């Protein structure tokens, strides 16, 4: 969720845990002129005046590669169109490489992407 402050035209990216009372955790501060956000594949993309800010999402929805069992690894790799053959350590390596590659691709595009 974005918490916008009109006084300084900046936002905070916050994580809310819906309990009573609500637990609020500030994930990132001082995001200038934030317009919107989108969450996908374990990342939050925040559209700011300076471009796209990518924040790794750390909730249970995020893939914790090291804790996955073989069947879960095969399912995740297959979902991404990657051949899922090998032992558990090889499968973990393939999935981690894919996640790291996705993050690097998004971050490398960050300099060229701006919101209108």
NORFEN-V436952 format. One record per helix or strand of 2 or more residues. SS is the DSSP state (A for helix, B for strand). FROM is the first residue (numbers start at 0). TO is the last residue. Records with the same first field share a line. If there is no record, write none. Layout:
# NORFEN-V436952
SS: FROM-TO + FROM-TO
This chain:
# NORFEN-V436952
B: 1-4 + 9-16 + 22-31 + 35-39 + 42-47 + 50-55
A: 64-66 + 69-78 + 87-108
